[in-house]
Structures are given as structure tokens and as C-alpha cells.
């Protein structure tokens, strides 16, 4: 087992170094659900926050998710905004060049793995059906979701 490395500094950047604080808007901050995973009872982090994980966009959802919260996993694109609450998977068409990978997809050709507790008469689900979710577990390789309305 390796010994813990001491921190580079124990100074507070705002108080001790007089660096101006930055107030981040909630739109660009990680959602509350990720903080539930990381904080211990004393307010310290239990592990590193997965800031470069493949699923990072999905951690940024406050309330109802949108298409901005997609995970680009190549060769698939994953989101949670299908017809019913659940994980929606798109088969992507990949165009790769020397320095760029472009993933495009057809929105209508996705598969949603999910469930709905409501029934509806026509092809359109009820507009009040919530897609909001909590992140219940996260590792370097993946994460677990729980839909708020069904959890």
C-alpha cells in the first residue's frame, strides 16, 4: 500500500491568497445527484469526482434531462429523453478523419430500455411523464441511474 502524498498546499485560494471567487451557475455545475455519491458525513469527498468520464454529460442534468445530456460512447449514443423514461440508445453513423470523429444518428431509430406506469390511447405518451433521474452509483467505467418517479 502506498503512503498518502501530502498536498501541494493547504492555503485557501480565496481567503489566504486573495484570489477572487467564481460563482458558477447551476446550469454548468454538476447536478445534486453526483454530490450524493461523493460526500462523506464530514463534508469531504470519498473519491474523485468523475470529471472526465464517458458519461459526464448525463451527470449534469437538473430536473428533466434534455438532448444536451447525451453520452457519446462510440459506436452508440446514449440519452434519457425517449418516449418513456429509461435509457435510450442510438446507433450512430461514424465519420472518422485524421483529427475528428463525427457521430450522427437518426432520432427515430433509437431503442429505449425503460418502463411507464401510465397507459395511453394513442401513439404519444402523456406530456406530464417525468424523465428525471438520480445517479445512485458511479465508477470509472459506468454509473447507475434511478428514475425519480419510479424509484
trRosetta pair geometry for C-beta under 8 A, 3 or more apart (Angstrom, degrees):
i j d omega theta_ij theta_ji phi_ij phi_ji
7 10 5.8 111 76 -69 131 72
11 16 3.9 -121 -168 87 98 153
11 17 5.9 90 139 -38 128 100
12 15 4.1 27 89 39 129 102
12 16 4.8 123 53 1 70 99
12 17 7.4 -155 96 9 49 85
13 16 7.2 -36 -82 54 11 87
13 17 5.0 -41 -150 45 47 125
13 19 4.5 -32 162 39 93 133
14 17 7.4 12 -25 55 9 80
14 18 7.5 39 -174 -117 35 16
14 19 5.8 -84 -91 66 46 78
14 20 7.7 15 -123 -180 84 9
14 21 5.1 23 -113 -71 132 91
24 28 5.9 -112 -177 81 101 100
24 29 5.0 119 120 -71 122 102
25 28 5.5 69 67 20 87 94
25 29 7.0 -155 95 -16 41 97
26 29 5.3 -61 -137 33 39 117
26 62 6.3 50 151 -66 109 161
27 62 7.6 -95 -105 13 45 134
28 60 7.7 -24 -146 -149 31 124
29 60 7.8 149 89 -137 32 83
30 34 4.5 -67 165 55 123 141
30 35 6.8 137 105 -43 114 84
30 49 6.9 -115 -41 -172 167 135
30 59 5.5 -21 -145 138 94 110
30 60 6.3 -87 -119 -96 46 62
31 34 5.8 105 65 1 71 94
31 35 7.9 -136 107 1 46 89
31 59 6.0 -155 25 164 99 58
31 60 6.0 144 -28 -155 94 18
31 61 5.6 -15 -56 69 148 47
31 62 5.3 -175 -113 -76 99 64
31 135 7.6 125 77 2 118 113
32 35 5.5 -58 -158 36 46 113
32 36 6.8 54 148 -28 72 97
32 62 7.7 78 2 -116 87 84
33 36 5.7 -44 -157 21 38 116
33 37 7.4 38 149 -18 61 99
33 59 7.3 -144 80 -151 101 70
33 133 7.6 30 -95 116 170 64
33 134 4.5 -174 -124 -149 125 66
33 135 4.3 118 137 25 116 83
34 37 5.7 -51 -163 28 43 114
34 38 6.5 20 151 -10 71 115
34 49 6.7 69 157 -147 121 103
34 50 8.0 -124 -149 41 122 89
34 59 4.7 49 -64 -167 131 115
34 135 5.7 25 -78 54 62 142
34 138 7.2 10 -131 -11 82 153
35 38 5.9 -70 -141 44 37 103
35 39 5.7 22 173 -17 77 115
36 39 7.2 -55 -125 32 19 99
36 134 7.3 -8 43 -171 150 113
36 135 7.6 159 57 74 106 81
37 135 6.2 -48 -38 111 130 106
37 136 7.7 127 -83 167 102 17
37 137 6.9 140 -120 -121 117 27
37 138 5.4 35 -171 21 165 106
38 45 5.0 -25 166 -140 102 85
38 46 5.9 -167 -167 34 44 84
38 47 6.4 -113 -129 54 78 72
38 49 5.6 -7 -100 -86 156 84
39 43 6.2 -25 -159 -137 110 32
39 44 7.3 135 -148 73 63 26
39 45 6.6 -54 -94 -100 47 47
39 46 7.0 59 131 -12 4 94
40 43 7.2 -43 70 27 72 19
40 44 5.2 -8 39 64 112 77
40 45 7.3 77 -4 150 90 5
40 46 5.0 123 -55 -67 92 93
45 48 7.2 64 146 -93 138 25
45 49 6.9 -85 -139 -40 139 86
48 51 7.8 -85 159 3 96 92
50 53 3.7 17 161 -27 118 128
50 55 7.6 22 120 62 138 89
50 56 6.6 -147 120 -87 90 86
50 59 7.4 157 74 -42 101 157
50 138 5.6 -124 0 154 138 130
50 140 6.8 177 -112 -108 115 45
50 143 7.9 -143 47 -67 158 116
51 56 6.6 55 -166 -119 31 132
52 56 6.9 -33 -127 -52 11 141
53 56 5.0 140 62 -54 76 83
53 59 7.8 76 62 -18 122 133
53 138 7.4 -78 -72 -175 176 117
53 140 6.9 -156 -106 -154 103 42
53 143 7.6 88 145 -37 151 115
54 71 5.9 73 141 -171 78 112
54 72 7.7 -121 -169 71 86 53
54 73 5.6 69 167 -105 132 81
55 58 4.9 -43 178 35 86 119
55 59 6.8 94 124 -29 84 93
55 71 4.7 -21 -116 -107 59 142
55 78 7.8 -34 -113 77 90 130
55 138 7.9 -148 76 -133 129 107
55 142 7.1 75 -16 -142 144 43
55 143 5.3 -140 93 12 158 124
56 59 5.6 -54 -158 25 42 114
56 60 7.2 42 151 -27 67 103
56 71 7.8 128 36 -110 49 93
57 60 5.9 -56 -162 22 39 116
57 68 7.0 -143 -170 145 112 60
57 69 5.2 165 146 -151 89 43
57 70 5.9 -11 109 66 147 39
57 71 5.7 -176 51 -79 107 60
57 72 7.9 62 8 -3 142 79
58 61 6.5 -23 -170 -11 47 113
58 65 7.5 -3 -141 -127 69 139
58 69 5.2 90 -108 172 48 95
58 70 7.7 -1 -66 -160 84 6
58 71 5.3 -32 -27 -47 114 109
58 78 7.6 -27 -63 106 136 103
58 79 7.7 -171 -94 -126 101 51
58 80 7.1 97 -137 -11 108 116
58 135 7.8 122 122 -80 96 116
58 143 7.3 -179 90 65 127 145
58 145 7.9 -75 159 -79 130 126
59 135 6.1 -2 -115 -43 80 154
59 138 7.7 27 -91 -95 124 150
59 143 7.6 -151 -72 -105 97 171
60 68 7.8 -75 92 122 124 101
60 69 6.1 -157 66 -109 88 94
61 64 7.6 -99 -175 114 108 22
61 65 4.1 -30 -130 -96 143 85
61 66 7.6 168 -119 14 98 64
61 69 4.6 23 -67 -107 106 156
61 80 7.6 -40 -60 50 169 130
61 132 7.5 -177 140 -134 119 65
61 133 7.2 45 86 50 141 85
63 132 5.5 -65 -175 -103 39 124
64 130 6.8 -119 -95 -149 92 72
64 131 5.8 72 -147 56 78 92
64 132 5.5 -71 -83 -65 47 88
65 69 4.4 -91 -159 51 104 149
65 79 7.1 177 137 -178 131 89
65 80 4.9 62 60 71 155 108
65 81 5.7 -133 100 -61 98 95
65 131 5.6 -92 38 116 93 114
65 132 7.1 155 -15 -102 78 45
65 133 7.1 -6 -27 20 124 98
66 69 5.9 109 56 3 55 97
66 81 6.4 42 -145 -74 24 149
67 70 6.1 -3 -177 -35 57 111
67 79 6.5 -11 -127 -139 51 161
67 81 6.1 -85 -67 41 61 153
69 79 6.3 113 90 -140 75 91
69 80 6.9 -36 102 31 121 98
69 81 7.7 119 58 -30 102 112
70 77 5.6 1 -179 179 124 101
70 78 6.7 148 -162 76 69 44
70 79 4.3 -45 -102 -75 77 107
71 77 7.2 163 81 -161 50 53
71 78 4.5 -13 58 61 101 100
71 79 7.2 173 16 -73 68 55
72 77 5.6 -15 -110 -112 61 85
72 92 7.8 65 -147 -72 83 161
72 103 5.7 161 -150 39 113 151
73 76 5.2 -6 67 68 108 81
73 77 7.0 173 24 -95 77 31
73 78 6.0 33 -5 -3 122 109
74 92 6.9 -75 -111 63 52 144
74 94 6.5 72 -139 -97 97 132
74 101 6.8 -8 -95 153 143 145
74 103 6.4 -128 -88 -79 82 134
75 91 7.3 6 136 -155 99 63
75 92 5.6 -157 176 54 61 97
75 94 6.1 -85 -126 -34 87 127
75 103 7.9 172 -153 -124 47 116
76 89 5.4 -23 -170 -164 129 96
76 90 6.4 142 -166 69 70 55
76 91 6.6 -43 -111 -103 75 40
76 92 6.2 169 -121 -2 20 100
77 89 7.6 140 74 -160 47 48
77 90 4.2 -17 61 58 97 114
77 92 5.1 99 -20 -63 100 115
77 103 6.1 149 -61 140 115 134
77 105 5.6 -123 28 -20 134 151
78 87 6.3 -16 -164 -172 106 97
78 88 7.0 147 -157 79 53 54
78 89 5.7 -16 -102 -102 77 66
78 90 7.5 -155 -70 19 31 79
79 82 7.6 144 91 -38 89 76
79 88 5.2 -22 70 63 74 105
79 90 7.6 24 11 -12 98 111
80 85 7.2 13 178 -154 96 62
80 86 7.0 -170 -143 90 76 24
80 87 6.2 -40 -96 -103 78 46
80 88 6.4 164 -102 11 21 92
80 131 5.6 148 136 172 95 111
80 133 6.2 -83 -175 -3 164 136
80 145 7.3 -155 -94 -171 141 166
81 88 6.6 -72 54 18 46 142
81 131 5.9 70 -106 165 56 169
82 85 7.9 157 61 -101 88 9
82 86 6.2 -39 49 64 127 88
82 88 3.7 155 -50 -78 113 127
82 110 6.4 -138 -104 109 108 126
82 112 3.3 171 129 -88 169 134
82 114 6.7 168 65 15 127 137
83 112 6.2 -151 36 12 79 157
83 124 8.0 -138 -145 -144 107 44
83 125 5.2 134 173 -10 86 125
84 112 5.9 145 52 124 82 144
84 114 4.8 -176 105 97 98 121
84 115 6.7 -114 146 116 135 8
84 116 4.2 -102 -139 -49 123 110
84 125 6.0 160 -78 -86 71 159
84 129 6.9 -70 -130 157 57 149
85 114 5.1 -170 100 -174 48 139
85 115 7.3 -30 74 63 87 50
85 116 6.8 128 27 -88 84 73
85 129 6.6 -142 -30 158 95 102
85 130 6.7 18 -73 97 132 56
85 131 4.9 -177 -104 -116 82 58
85 133 7.6 150 -165 -64 110 100
85 147 4.8 87 157 -133 136 149
85 149 6.8 -179 -31 47 167 118
85 150 6.9 175 92 -5 145 127
86 112 4.9 106 79 170 117 93
86 113 5.2 -153 166 91 123 44
86 114 1.5 -127 -41 -63 134 113
86 115 6.5 109 -68 3 122 48
86 147 7.5 -44 -73 -57 47 138
87 112 7.1 158 81 -155 37 60
87 113 5.0 -11 62 58 90 98
87 114 6.6 158 19 -58 50 94
87 145 7.1 143 -67 44 103 141
88 110 5.0 37 177 153 103 133
88 111 7.1 166 -152 85 60 37
88 112 4.4 -27 -96 -97 82 80
88 113 7.7 -177 -82 19 33 64
88 114 7.8 -30 -58 -16 72 122
89 110 6.3 164 78 -162 39 86
89 111 5.3 -15 58 61 93 88
89 112 7.8 170 15 -88 66 33
89 113 7.2 32 -7 -7 108 103
90 105 4.1 49 162 -178 129 160
90 106 7.7 175 -155 57 107 47
90 107 7.6 -40 -110 -110 129 37
90 109 7.2 86 -143 86 76 79
90 110 4.6 -44 -86 -100 73 102
91 105 6.6 147 77 -131 45 106
91 109 6.6 -61 38 122 102 114
91 110 7.8 -172 6 -102 67 55
92 103 4.1 -15 -172 -165 141 103
92 104 6.7 127 -160 60 80 29
92 105 4.9 -66 -105 -67 61 105
93 103 7.3 139 64 -158 44 52
93 104 5.1 -29 60 68 98 84
93 105 6.6 163 8 -84 79 49
94 101 6.4 -23 -160 -168 100 95
94 102 7.3 142 -157 77 48 52
94 103 5.8 -18 -99 -100 70 72
95 100 8.0 -3 108 114 89 98
95 101 7.5 155 82 -160 52 45
95 102 4.4 -10 60 60 101 105
95 104 7.3 26 -2 3 106 105
96 100 7.5 178 -150 95 43 56
96 101 5.0 -6 -109 -111 80 78
96 102 7.7 -162 -74 25 38 66
97 100 4.7 16 51 53 110 89
97 101 7.7 -160 29 -73 65 40
97 102 7.9 35 0 -4 101 99
105 109 7.3 -137 176 63 87 103
105 110 7.4 59 155 -70 130 97
106 109 4.3 51 84 13 109 114
106 110 8.0 -161 93 -35 64 74
107 110 6.6 -38 -172 -12 39 115
114 147 7.7 82 -146 -49 109 148
115 150 7.1 117 78 -128 105 163
116 119 7.9 138 111 -76 112 36
116 125 6.6 -131 -116 -135 160 130
116 129 6.5 -24 -133 -141 113 138
117 149 7.8 -143 19 134 123 110
117 150 6.7 166 -28 -100 120 103
118 125 7.5 107 83 -163 113 92
118 126 5.7 -37 116 10 153 132
118 129 6.5 -130 35 -92 133 108
120 124 6.9 -99 144 88 149 50
120 125 5.5 178 0 -127 153 44
120 126 5.7 -165 -84 -38 125 78
125 129 5.3 -34 143 6 120 152
126 129 5.1 118 74 -35 86 97
129 149 7.9 -139 -166 49 59 171
130 147 7.6 142 106 179 94 101
130 148 6.5 -65 129 67 136 104
130 149 4.5 139 63 -40 120 132
131 147 7.5 -75 -160 -135 36 109
132 147 7.2 110 85 -159 50 68
132 148 4.6 -17 102 18 101 130
132 149 7.1 104 56 -23 90 91
133 145 4.7 4 171 -172 140 109
133 146 6.3 150 -163 74 84 37
133 147 5.0 -52 -100 -101 86 51
133 148 6.2 -151 -104 -21 26 80
134 145 7.1 145 75 -157 43 60
134 146 4.9 -19 60 62 95 94
134 147 8.0 171 17 -102 72 8
134 148 6.1 102 -23 -75 94 82
134 151 6.8 2 28 -57 118 163
135 138 5.9 14 166 -50 123 110
135 143 5.6 -36 -149 179 107 126
135 144 7.1 114 -165 74 58 54
135 145 6.3 -41 -103 -100 52 64
136 144 4.7 -55 63 97 96 106
136 145 6.9 142 8 -127 91 12
136 146 4.9 64 -38 -13 125 115
137 143 6.5 170 91 -155 58 56
137 144 4.1 33 45 26 97 116
138 142 7.6 -148 -144 109 53 39
138 143 4.2 -6 -106 -108 78 96
138 144 7.6 -133 -64 21 49 68
139 142 5.9 16 52 51 97 62
139 143 7.3 -170 24 -75 60 53
146 150 7.8 -144 177 80 70 80
146 151 4.3 66 160 -103 112 123
147 150 4.5 32 83 37 110 103
147 151 6.1 -176 75 -42 48 87
148 151 5.9 -41 -130 8 23 118
